[in-house]
């Protein structure tokens, strides 16, 4: 009987860990690359929300990062990030135009055609 209880506990813990890793698989943890060649996506920051493909809210904690919904956490190391981005100086050089918002409720895609860039 004790063996079955231990097995059930182990199964429960394992299921939780697997579910947690699946949930974080698409988290928008990004790394700001120093060089364009190191990045997967080139990003331009617009001064105007109306110009953006994506409105981004910077999360303070990694656990707050969203599932491709515009809530980004900036990782300190490239190996911790889901996507490596490079901030361009010119809009014409960018794959994605973003606007940083001070409000989490503003975060989200305005141009769904570009959503695949951040998967």
C-alpha positions in Angstrom: 0.0 0.0 0.0 2.8 2.4 0.8 4.4 1.7 -2.5 1.2 2.7 -4.3 1.0 6.0 -2.3 4.7 6.8 -3.2 4.0 6.0 -6.9 0.9 8.2 -6.9 2.8 11.1 -5.3 5.7 10.7 -7.9 3.2 10.6 -10.7 1.4 13.8 -9.5 4.7 15.7 -9.1 5.9 14.5 -12.5 2.7 15.5 -14.2 2.9 19.0 -12.6 6.5 19.4 -13.8 5.6 18.4 -17.3 2.6 20.7 -17.4 4.8 23.6 -16.1 7.4 23.0 -18.8 4.7 22.9 -21.5 3.1 26.1 -20.3 6.4 27.9 -20.4 7.5 26.6 -23.8 5.9 29.5 -25.6 6.5 32.2 -23.0 7.8 35.4 -24.4 11.1 35.5 -22.8 13.3 37.6 -25.1 16.9 38.5 -25.3 18.1 41.8 -26.8 21.1 40.8 -29.0 23.9 43.2 -29.5 24.4 42.3 -33.2 21.8 41.9 -35.9 23.3 38.6 -37.1 22.7 37.1 -33.6 19.0 37.9 -33.7 16.0 35.9 -35.0 13.7 38.9 -35.2 14.6 42.5 -36.0 12.4 44.9 -34.1 11.7 48.6 -34.4 10.2 50.6 -31.5 7.6 53.1 -32.7 6.7 56.2 -30.8 3.1 55.7 -31.8 0.8 52.8 -30.8 -1.1 53.1 -34.1 2.1 52.2 -36.1 2.8 49.0 -34.1 2.3 45.4 -35.2 2.5 44.5 -31.5 2.0 46.4 -28.3 4.5 45.2 -25.7 4.4 45.3 -22.0 7.7 44.6 -20.2 7.1 42.1 -17.4 9.2 42.5 -14.3 9.4 38.8 -13.6 10.0 35.8 -15.9 6.9 34.1 -14.5 4.8 37.0 -15.8 5.8 36.6 -19.4 3.0 35.8 -21.7 2.2 33.2 -24.4 2.9 35.3 -27.5 0.5 38.0 -26.3 2.9 40.9 -26.0 3.9 40.5 -22.4 7.7 40.2 -22.6 10.4 39.4 -20.1 13.9 40.4 -21.1 16.4 37.7 -20.2 19.9 38.6 -19.1 21.4 35.7 -21.1 20.6 34.5 -24.7 20.4 30.9 -23.5 17.4 31.8 -21.2 15.4 33.3 -24.0 12.7 31.9 -26.4 13.5 34.6 -29.0 16.6 36.7 -29.7 15.7 40.1 -31.0 17.7 43.1 -32.3 16.5 46.6 -32.1 16.9 48.5 -35.4 17.3 52.2 -35.8 15.1 52.3 -38.9 11.6 51.0 -39.4 12.4 49.8 -42.9 15.0 47.4 -41.4 12.6 45.7 -39.1 10.6 42.5 -39.3 8.3 43.7 -36.5 7.2 47.1 -35.3 6.4 47.3 -31.6 5.2 49.9 -29.2 6.0 49.7 -25.5 3.1 50.3 -23.2 3.1 51.1 -19.5 -0.1 49.0 -19.1 -0.3 45.2 -19.3 -3.9 45.4 -20.5 -2.7 47.2 -23.7 -0.4 44.3 -24.7 -1.4 42.3 -27.8 -1.2 41.9 -31.5 -2.5 44.5 -33.8 -1.2 42.8 -36.9 -1.9 39.1 -36.5 -0.1 38.3 -39.8 3.2 38.9 -38.0 2.3 36.8 -35.0 4.3 33.8 -36.3 7.6 35.8 -35.9 7.5 35.4 -32.1 6.6 31.6 -32.0 
